[in-house]
Amino acid sequence: MSAQKTLPVIVVGAGPVGLLCALELARRGVAVTVIESEPSTTIDLRAGTFHPPTLEMLQASGVTDAMMAIGIQVPRWQARDREYGLIVEWDLSVLKDDTPFPFRLHLEQHRLTPILLNMLLEYSHAQVLFSHAFASLAQTADGVAALANTPQGEVRVEGSWLIGADGGRSLTRKAAGIGFDGYTWPERYSVISTTHDFAPAGYADNAYISDPEQWLAFFRMPDKGPPGLWRMTLPVQPDMTDEEVLAPAFAQNAINRAINAPASTRYPIVHQSVYNVHQRVANQFRAGRVLLAGDSAHVNNPLGGFGLNSGIHDAINLGEKLAAVVLGSASTDVLDLYERQRRTVAMEYVQNASIKNKQNLEEKDLPTRLKRFAELRDTAASPQKTREYLLMSSMINSIKRANAIT
């Protein structure tokens, strides 16, 4: 498909959301220029769970097939407690009549970005400019220009619209004067990866272990071969230094505590990191010809796997609507609809659900914990309640909510 003759859409950020925004535009015939501060796509070991509606939405572009070829299908996930063991195991096959993908797909986002980049560069009207660090923007009624710093000096990139997909610290959001209300959690999160296989001990490929002192979330990711890479996320108390958290002893002790293994047990640790966690939503997703998507627009704690998924939902929603505007088949009013749909879901669903998941995992009051366990077991015992629960946790209901907004 040949591109339209107007200026390209500028996308700031070559992460999965930025590249997908660009791909959705390019495959509809819209010229696009992506600018990225890093010299190549980066490795980020945080996000890696893809929910059923995300796989559905990526199917039209062919991305889903490429992901399925290298990802791990996870049809079951568990709610556990460090003291009380397995509480309930959820089987996503319950949703077989609601989605063609009744499972979660585990695939770290650094394995997704090359797929998107290669697909994008198949279009002659798409280009990706690495080592172009966004510096500022200026917009008029007819277009927008971005200044980027490169090893060769400052470069001016002109476009018809600009999408900010440059992460939680988004410079495009700041340049557009858009506020980012919310807060930062006092504790940081640690990510630990090991090649030790926890499946023989009864753990599903995705398991959440509640504990008043130090909860843990398990995810099995694809690796060079079986059993894959078991990655876990857990909280770090504010009084711990990065050096303490990144020391080998921290990882060993954290795993042993979570699964009640002997303190002397040792695991092959292949990765450790620590990062701050935020709950924030941009005050608006559009300012004139500047639009926000993904972490630039909203950030949340990772419990439930909502962050990257909701960013992908942003990208597909925005890509379709902005392409229609550029190609002349829709007015700019649809971009305000994008904001209404995606910001509403970010506020009502992503923020609330991720906060609730965190609160459940770290609940300290024993009667409250036991009550929650009883409620989960009651839900799992009812096919109707199970389906309703999984429609929420799989984000299918969030898509229905967004689509109902006009």
C-alpha positions in Angstrom: 0.0 0.0 0.0 1.4 3.4 -0.9 1.5 6.1 1.7 -0.4 9.4 1.7 1.5 12.5 0.5 1.3 14.6 3.7 4.0 14.8 6.3 4.6 11.6 8.3 3.3 11.0 11.7 6.1 11.2 14.2 6.3 8.5 16.9 8.7 9.2 19.8 9.9 5.9 21.3 10.8 2.6 19.7 9.5 0.4 22.5 6.6 -2.1 21.8 3.9 0.6 22.1 5.7 3.1 19.8 6.6 0.5 17.2 3.1 -0.9 17.2 1.6 2.6 16.8 3.9 3.0 13.8 3.0 -0.4 12.4 -0.7 0.2 12.7 -0.3 3.5 10.8 2.1 2.1 8.2 0.0 -0.9 7.3 -2.9 1.5 6.6 -0.8 3.6 4.2 0.3 6.4 6.5 3.9 7.5 6.4 5.6 7.4 9.8 8.9 8.3 11.4 9.9 6.8 14.7 12.6 8.5 16.7 14.4 6.7 19.5 17.1 7.9 21.9 18.9 4.5 22.2 21.1 3.2 19.4 18.9 0.1 19.0 15.9 -1.6 20.5 16.5 -2.2 24.2 16.2 -5.2 26.6 13.6 -4.6 29.3 12.9 -7.6 31.5 9.7 -6.4 33.2 6.6 -6.9 31.0 6.0 -10.2 29.4 2.4 -11.4 29.9 -0.1 -11.0 27.1 -3.8 -11.4 27.7 -6.4 -12.9 25.3 -7.8 -9.7 23.9 -4.3 -8.4 23.2 -3.6 -11.5 21.1 -6.9 -11.0 19.3 -6.1 -7.4 18.5 -2.6 -8.2 17.2 -3.8 -10.9 15.0 -4.8 -8.7 12.1 -1.2 -7.4 11.6 0.3 -10.9 11.8 2.1 -10.1 15.1 0.2 -12.7 17.1 1.4 -15.6 14.9 5.0 -14.4 15.3 4.6 -14.2 19.0 3.0 -17.6 19.3 5.9 -19.2 17.5 8.3 -18.3 20.3 6.1 -17.6 23.3 4.8 -20.0 26.0 1.0 -20.5 26.2 -0.2 -20.4 29.8 -3.7 -21.8 30.1 -3.6 -22.0 33.9 -2.5 -19.7 36.6 -2.5 -19.9 40.4 -3.4 -17.9 43.5 -1.2 -19.1 46.3 -0.3 -18.1 49.9 3.1 -18.6 51.5 1.5 -20.1 54.6 -1.6 -21.8 53.3 -0.3 -23.0 49.9 -2.4 -23.3 46.8 -5.7 -21.4 47.2 -7.1 -21.8 43.7 -6.0 -22.6 40.1 -7.7 -20.8 37.3 -8.2 -22.5 34.0 -8.6 -20.0 31.1 -10.2 -22.7 28.9 -13.4 -21.5 30.6 -13.2 -18.5 28.1 -13.0 -20.7 25.0 -16.4 -19.3 23.8 -15.3 -15.7 24.5 -12.0 -15.6 22.8 -10.0 -17.7 20.3 -7.0 -17.4 22.7 -8.1 -18.8 26.0 -4.7 -18.5 27.6 -2.0 -16.0 28.6 1.1 -15.8 26.4 4.4 -15.3 28.1 7.0 -13.5 26.0 9.3 -10.8 27.3 8.8 -7.5 25.5 12.4 -7.4 24.3 11.5 -10.4 22.2 8.4 -8.6 20.8 10.2 -5.3 19.8 12.3 -7.0 17.1 9.2 -8.6 15.6 7.5 -5.2 15.4 10.6 -3.5 14.1 11.1 -6.0 11.3 7.4 -5.8 10.3 7.5 -2.0 10.3 10.6 -1.7 8.1 8.9 -3.8 5.4 7.0 -0.6 4.5 8.9 1.9 2.4 7.0 4.8 4.0 8.2 3.9 7.5 11.5 4.8 9.0 13.1 4.4 12.4 15.8 6.9 13.5 17.8 5.5 16.4 20.2 7.6 18.4 17.7 10.5 18.0 16.9 11.8 21.5 13.7 13.9 21.6 14.4 17.4 22.9 11.4 19.6 22.2 8.4 20.1 20.0 6.4 22.9 18.5 3.0 22.6 16.9 0.8 24.7 14.7 -2.8 24.1 13.5 -1.3 22.2 10.5 1.5 20.2 11.9 4.1 19.5 14.5 7.9 19.5 14.6 10.2 17.7 16.9 13.8 18.5 17.7 16.1 15.6 18.4 19.7 15.4 19.6 21.9 13.0 17.6 25.6 12.2 17.6 25.8 14.5 14.5 24.0 17.4 16.2 20.4 18.6 16.5 17.9 17.4 13.9 14.5 18.8 13.1 11.8 16.2 12.2 8.5 17.6 10.8 5.2 15.7 10.9 1.5 16.0 10.7 0.9 14.5 14.2 3.2 13.3 17.0 2.6 10.3 19.3 4.5 10.2 22.6 5.3 6.6 23.4 8.5 7.3 25.3 7.7 5.8 28.7 6.8 6.9 32.1 9.3 9.7 32.2 8.0 10.9 28.8 9.6 14.0 27.5 6.9 14.4 24.9 4.3 14.5 27.7 6.2 17.2 29.5 6.9 19.2 26.3 3.1 19.1 25.6 2.4 20.5 29.1 0.4 17.5 30.2 0.3 16.7 33.9 0.8 13.1 35.3 -1.2 12.8 38.5 -0.7 9.9 40.9 2.0 8.6 43.2 5.1 6.5 43.6 5.0 3.4 45.9 7.4 3.6 48.8 8.8 0.2 48.1 10.7 -0.8 45.0 10.3 -4.0 43.1 13.0 -6.6 42.4 13.0 -8.8 39.4 14.9 -12.1 39.6 15.3 -14.8 36.9 16.5 -18.4 37.3 16.7 -21.4 35.1 15.6 -23.6 38.1 12.3 -25.4 37.2 9.5 -24.9 39.7 6.9 -27.0 37.8 7.8 -30.3 39.5 7.0 -28.6 42.8 3.4 -27.9 41.6 3.8 -24.3 40.4 1.9 -23.3 37.3 3.7 -21.2 34.7 2.1 -18.1 36.4 1.6 -18.0 40.1 1.0 -15.3 42.7 2.1 -16.0 46.2 0.6 -13.7 48.9 2.5 -13.0 52.0 2.2 -10.1 54.5 6.0 -9.6 54.5 7.2 -10.4 51.0 4.8 -11.6 48.3 6.1 -13.0 45.1 4.8 -13.4 41.5 6.2 -16.3 39.3 6.3 -16.2 35.5 7.9 -18.9 33.3 9.4 -17.2 30.2 10.9 -18.7 27.0 14.6 -19.2 27.1 17.2 -20.9 24.9 15.6 -24.2 25.8 13.5 -26.0 28.4 12.6 -25.5 31.2 12.6 -21.8 30.2 13.4 -18.9 32.5 11.5 -18.6 35.7 11.2 -14.9 36.5 9.8 -13.5 39.7 8.8 -10.1 41.0 8.7 -9.2 44.6 8.7 -6.0 46.8 11.8 -4.5 48.3 11.5 -2.5 51.5 12.5 1.2 51.3 15.4 0.8 53.8 17.3 -1.6 51.6 20.0 -0.3 49.3 20.3 -1.3 45.7 23.6 -3.1 46.5 21.8 -5.2 49.1 18.9 -6.0 46.7 21.3 -6.9 43.8 23.5 -9.1 46.0 23.2 -12.9 45.2 22.1 -13.6 48.8 19.0 -11.5 48.4 17.7 -13.6 45.5 18.5 -16.9 47.1 16.8 -15.9 50.4 13.8 -14.4 48.7 13.1 -17.5 46.6 13.6 -19.9 49.6 11.3 -17.8 51.8 8.5 -17.6 49.1 8.4 -21.4 48.5 9.3 -22.4 52.1 12.5 -24.2 50.9 15.5 -24.9 53.1 17.6 -21.9 53.6 20.6 -23.7 52.2 18.9 -24.3 48.8 20.7 -22.5 45.9 19.4 -21.5 42.5 21.2 -20.5 39.3 20.5 -16.8 39.1 20.8 -15.3 35.7 19.3 -11.8 36.2 18.6 -9.4 39.0 17.3 -5.8 38.9 15.4 -3.3 41.0 13.1 -0.5 40.0 10.6 2.1 41.3 6.9 1.5 40.8 4.3 4.2 40.0 0.5 4.6 39.7 -0.1 7.6 37.5 -2.4 8.7 34.7 -1.9 11.6 32.3 -4.4 14.4 32.8 -5.2 14.2 29.1 -4.1 11.9 26.3 -4.3 14.6 23.6 -3.0 18.1 23.4 -3.6 19.5 19.9 -1.5 17.4 17.5 0.3 15.5 20.3 -1.1 12.2 21.5 0.0 9.9 24.2 0.0 6.1 24.4 1.4 3.4 26.7 3.5 4.3 29.7 3.6 7.9 28.5 -0.1 8.1 29.3 -0.4 5.7 32.3 1.8 3.6 34.5 0.8 1.1 37.2 2.3 -1.7 39.3 2.8 -4.9 37.3 0.5 -7.2 39.3 -2.0 -8.6 36.8 0.0 -7.9 33.7 -2.1 -4.8 32.8 0.6 -2.2 31.9 2.0 -3.4 28.5 -1.3 -4.9 27.5 -3.2 -1.6 28.0 -0.4 0.2 26.1 -0.9 -2.2 23.2 -4.7 -1.6 23.4 -3.9 2.2 23.2 -1.7 1.7 20.2 -4.2 -0.3 18.2 -7.1 2.0 19.1 -5.0 5.1 18.3 -3.4 3.7 15.1 -6.8 3.0 13.6 -8.3 6.3 14.5 -5.3 8.5 13.6 -4.9 6.7 10.2 -8.6 7.5 9.5 -7.9 11.2 10.3 -4.8 11.4 8.2 -6.4 9.7 5.2 -9.4 11.9 5.4 -12.1 9.4 6.3 -12.7 10.7 9.8 -12.7 14.0 11.6 -10.3 14.8 14.5 -13.2 14.2 16.8 -12.3 10.5 16.8 -9.0 11.4 18.5 -11.0 12.8 21.4 -12.9 9.6 21.4 -9.6 7.7 21.7 -8.8 9.8 24.8 -12.2 9.1 26.3 -12.0 5.4 25.7 -8.5 4.7 26.8 -8.2 7.2 29.6 -11.5 6.0 31.1 -10.2 2.4 31.1 -6.8 3.4 32.5 -8.6 5.1 35.4 -11.4 2.7 36.1 -9.8 -0.6 35.2 -6.0 -0.6 35.1 -5.4 1.5 38.1 -8.0 0.0 40.3 -7.3 -3.6 39.4 -3.5 -3.4 39.7 -3.8 -1.6 43.1 -6.3 -4.2 44.4 -4.1 -7.0 43.3 -1.2 -5.5 45.2 -3.3 -5.0 48.3 -4.5 -8.6 48.2 -1.0 -10.0 48.0 0.3 -8.0 50.9 -2.7 -8.1 53.2 -1.5 -8.3 56.8 -4.8 -8.9 58.6 -5.3 -12.7 58.9 -9.1 -12.7 59.1 -9.2 -10.5 55.9 -6.8 -12.9 54.2 -8.8 -15.9 55.1 -12.0 -14.3 54.0 -10.4 -13.5 50.6 -9.3 -17.1 50.2 -12.8 -18.3 50.9 -14.2 -15.9 48.4 -11.7 -17.1 45.7 -12.6 -20.8 46.4 -16.3 -20.0 46.2 -15.7 -18.2 42.9 -13.7 -21.1 41.5 -16.5 -23.6 42.5 -19.0 -21.8 40.3 -18.6 -21.9 36.5 -20.6 -18.7 36.1 -18.5 -16.8 38.8 -15.3 -18.2 37.4 -16.1 -17.0 33.9 -17.0 -13.5 35.2 -13.8 -13.4 37.3 -11.7 -14.4 34.3 -13.4 -11.9 31.9 -12.2 -9.2 34.3 -8.7 -10.5 35.0 -8.0 -11.3 31.3 -8.9 -7.7 30.3 -11.8 -8.8 28.0 -14.2 -6.7 30.0 -11.8 -3.6 29.8 -12.1 -3.8 26.0 -15.8 -4.1 26.1 -15.9 -1.0 28.5 -13.8 1.0 26.1 -15.8 0.1 23.1 -19.0 1.1 24.8 -17.8 4.7 25.2 -18.9 7.0 22.4 
